[in-house]
Amino acid sequence: MNYLTGLPAQVQIALLILLIAFTGILFSMVILLLYRLVMYRRNKRERICINTIQALLAKEVVLNEQLHRGTPVKAVVLDIAAFKAIPLHKKWCRQLLVAQLIEYRHLLSGKTAELLRKLYVELGLYRQARSFINSARPGHIAAGLHELCEMAMPADKDRLLMLAQHTDRNVMEMARCACVRLLREPLVFLKEVQKPLLPWEKLELLRLLSLRNDVCLPEFSGFMNEAYHHSVISLSMRAAAWFQQFEAIPALMKMLDNPEQELRAEAVNALGRLGAEVAEEILVQRYTAETMMVKIEVVKALGRIGSGRCLVFLEQELTDGEVFELRKKSARSIIQHKALAKNNIQRLTEHTIGLPHLMIVHSANPLIRN
């Protein structure tokens, strides 16, 4: 100690810094080793639990003898005591079992998936998920909605509609998807939509709706009026085309007078996908007065309808048009007429030069999609 006190102040400060650094490194290493030890024990514990769960699921669900003999799912007797032997009262164990049930439901279908759901119900695992959706924490609400949706568990309609207006964007989107997946009226929440549906959200809602085979689809034309949010109107037009609701054609034609060009473009797109021949003449008449976005959809729609009555219009747009994109889409629409446009395609191929010739040849090549 006397030796240290005799050293210059700069050296003493340097030694003190080294001592602090060494102590900090040693402390960090101890913390890291303890963390790795805890994680090792946790992973080992979870691995043993997962193996036990998978063995029980294989025996009681996947290879269930009663189910394979043709016993109805409701009449199958499950060995609930075997599952209660694992520590389901602990949060981590319950989460592991629920995760395995969800994973198995993704991999399996039919009666086996129904049996997994029955096991979930008989073990009372749904209670925590239902309590979560009544929580004030957005993370808990989203987790509860996800679990109930994956296990196809019924949920309170009023609560879901309330969550569909939640201030948290993630909760709101999860609640909307939950409405489509769980309610008997899957689109009931559309009446209360105040914030716009995002493009990816529209696609997801349509995908989920297409998976429902236990409900009757609503008439989407009923949502095509100004009382609804413009994103709801857009979704309804896409849905009418997706599910081929031809009775929505009159409502779609009325939407051509909407002041928003995005909605007019969506309406034209839907008419084309529905093959609405009654709309061809109106589309051609409105063409010159429309915006570029709508014009592109009109040209594409005429190709999808493919009645052959508008081939002259498409040829004129191809040969005399001034906008490159419209001329290219016109060439593609002519090709989409197939046999009806055989003579037109041959004439255009042989007698046009320059850009129109390149466009028609390019569009006629089956190896090129754009």
N, C-alpha and C positions, 0 to 999 in steps of 0.2 A: 504493500500500500504506500509505504514511504517512497518507493521507487517511482510509482505512478504520480505521486504529488510533486515529485521533482522534475517531471517532464514538462516541456513547454505546453502552453494552453491549447495551441493548435493540435498537438499530438493527442492531448487528453480528449478533445472534442472528437477527433477522428476515431479514437478507440471507443468512445461512447456510441458513436454512430454505428460502428461495426458490431458492437454488442447488441444494440437495438435491432439491427438487421438480422443478426444470427438468431436472436430470440424470436423475431417475427417469422423467419423461415422455419425454425423448429416448430413453432406453434402451428403454422400452416400445414406442415407435414403431418403433425399429429391429427389435426382436424381432417385432413384428406384421408388419412388411414382409417380414422373412425368412420368417416362417411362411406368409404369403400366397404368397410366391415358391415355397416348397417345395411347398405344396398345389397351386399352379398347374401346376408341372412334373409332380407326381404325377398329377393329374387328366388332364393332356394325355397322359402316358404310358399311363395306364389306358384312356383313350378310344381311343387308337390300337390298343392290345392288344385291347380289346373288339370294335372294328370288324373286326380281323383274325380273331378267334375266330368272330364271327357269319358272316363270309364263308366261313370253312372249314366251319362247321356247315351252312350253307345248301347248299354244294356237296357235301359228303361225306355228309350225313345227310338233310336235308329234301328235296333234289332228287337224291338218289342214284339213278342210272340203273339199277343192278343191282336195287335194291329195287323200283323201279317196273316192272321187267320180270318180277317174280314170283320172284326169287331168294330162297331162305330167308335169314333174318337171319344164321344161323350161317355161311352160305356167302359172305356179302358181304365183299369185300376192301376195307378202308378204307386211305386214304393216311395212315398213321401218321406218316410222315416229315414231312408238311406240318405236322402239329400239333407235332412235336418241334422244328420250326424256331423256334417261339416259346419264350421262356425259361421253360419249365415248372419248371426247377430252382429258380427263385426263388419264394418263398412267395406273394408278392402275385399273380403270374401264375397259379400253380396255383389260388388261391382264385377268381380271376376266371373261369377255365375251368370249375371245378366249379359256381360260381354260375350260369353260363350253361347248363350241362348240366341242372341242377335246374330252372331256369326253363323250358327247352324241354320237359322231361318233364311239367311242369305243363300246358303249352299243347298238347302233342301226345299221341297215344295209339297203341295198336296196334303195328305193326311198327316205326314210326319211333321210338317210345319205347324199344323193345327195342334198336334200333340205337344209340341214345344210350348205353344201358347197356353195350353191347358196346364202344363207343369208350372209355368210362370204364375198363373192365377192361383193354383192350389197352394203354392208356396207363399202366396201373399206378397210377392215382390213388387207388385204394382202400387202398393200403398205409398211407398216413398216417392215414386214418380208423380203420383197425383198430389202429394203434399208439396212437391217441388213447384208445380205449376201455379200453386197458390202463394208461393214465396214472393218476397219483395226484391230478391236479388236476380238480376237478368241472367246470370250464369246458371243458377239453379232452374229457372224457368225454361231456358233453352235445353238444358240436359233432360228435364222431365218430359218436355214435348218430344224430344228425339226418341227417348225410350218408349213412350206410349205409342208413337207412330211405328217404330220398328216392330213392336210386339202386337200391333193392331188392336190396341185396347181402347174401348169407348171413353170419351171424355165429355165433360160438361159443355154443352153448346154455348151457353151464355159466357162462360169463362173464356172459351176459345175466341169468341167474337170480341170480347174485351181485350184480350191479348193481341188480337189482330190490329188494334189501334194503339198498341204500346209505343211509348216514346223511343225505346231502344230498337234500332233498325233490325238487329239480328233476331230479337224476340218476335217482332212484328212479322218478319218473313217466315220464321219457323211456325208461327201460329197460323198463317195463311196456308202453308203447306199442310199443317195438321188438320185444318178444316176440310181440305180436299181429300185427305186420306181417311179421316175418321167419321165425318158427319154424313147423315143420310141426305142432306142438302149440301153438297160439297162446295157450291159457289155462293152460299148465302152471305158470306162476308163482303162480296162485291158491292152490296148496297151501301156499305159504310166506308168504302175506300176514299180516303182524302189525300193520301200521298201517292205519287205515281208508282205503278208497278214497273220494275226495271226489266229490260229486255230478257236477261237470263231468267228472271223470276217468272215471266210469262211462259217461257219454254218449259221450265220446271213444273209449273202448274198444269200445263197441257199434258206433259208426260205422266204426271201423277194421276190426272183425271182419266187418261187412257188406260191406266192399270185397274181402274175400278170397274168390276163386272157385276157388282151387286146393287148398282143404282141406275136409275134412268137419267140420261143426259137431259139437261134443261134446254129449252129453245133459246139459243144464243141471240136470236134476233130481238128478244125482249130487252137485251142490254144495249142495243144500238140506238140510244137516244140521249139527248143532252142532259138528262137527269143524272147520268153517271159520269164519273171521272173519265177524261179522254183516254187514259191508259186502260181503263176497263172496257171502253168501246173497242179499242185496238185489240185487246185480248179476245173479246167476243167475236170479232171478225176473223181472227186467226183460228179460233176454235171452230167456227162454222165451216171454214175451209178444211180444217184438220179432220173433223168428224163427218164431213160431206153432208151437211144439213142444207139440202137444196131449197127447203122452204124459207131459208134466210135470204134468198136472192132478191126479193122485193125490198127488204130492209137495206140490203147492201147497195142497191141502186139508189135509194134515197140518200145514202151517205155520200154519194157523188156531189151533192150540193153543200157539203160541210165546208165551212170557211178554212179549216185547218188542212193544209196540203198533205201532212203526214197521214191523217185519217182517210183522205181521199185516195191516197196511194195504197193504203191498206185495203180499202174497199175494192179497188181495181184488182189488186193482187188476189183477193179472195174470190172475186167473180171469175177470174181466169182459172183458178184452181178448181172451181166448181163447174167449169165448162159451161158458163151461162151464155148460150147463144143469143138469148133475148137482149143481152146487154151490148152486143157487138156494135150495132148501129149507133147507139148512144155514145159509146166510147170514142168512135171515130168522129162523131159530130163535135164532141167536146175537146178533141185532141189539140187543135191549134190554140185554144184559149188557156190550156193548162200549163202548169209549171213543168220544169224539166224532170223533177222527181216523178210526177204523175205520168208524164209522157212516156218515160222508160217503162213504167208498170203497164201502161196501155199496150205498148208494142209487145211486151212479154205476154200479157194476157191474151192478145189475139192469137199468138202462137200456141198457147195452151188450149184455148178453145178449139182452134183448128177446124172450123166449119168450112173453110175455103171461100167464104163470101168476102173476105177482106184481103185476099192475095194481091189485088191490084193496088190497094192502099199501101201494103207493105213493100211491094216492088217500087212504087213511086218514092217511098221514104228511103229505100236503099239506093236508088239511082240518082235521085234529085235532092236528097236531104243534105243539110249543111253540118249537122252535129255528128261527130264520129261515133259516139256511143249509141245514138239512136239508129244509125245506119247498120252498125254491127248487130244490135238486138233485132232489127228488122230481118237481116239475113238469117239469124238463128230461128226466128219465128217462122219464116218461110220453110226452112228445113223441117221444122216440127210438124208441118202439115203432111209430111210423108207422101203417100200415094196421091193425095189430092193435089199436091204441088209438083208432081213429077215433070210435067211439061214446062212449068214455070222455071224449075231448077235447071232443066236442060237448056232452055232458051237463055237464061241469065248466064249460065256457064259458057255458052258458045258465043254469045253476041255482046257481052259486056267487056269492058277493058278497064284497066287501072284499079282503083280502090274497090268499086263494086264487085269486080271479078274476083279479086283476092278475098274479099269478105265472104262471098257465097261459096267459094272453094274451101276456104278455111272452116266455115260452119258445116259444110257437108262432110268433112272428115270425121268419121266416128271416133277416132282416137283423140280428138281435141274436144274438150268440154266447154271451153270459154272462147 
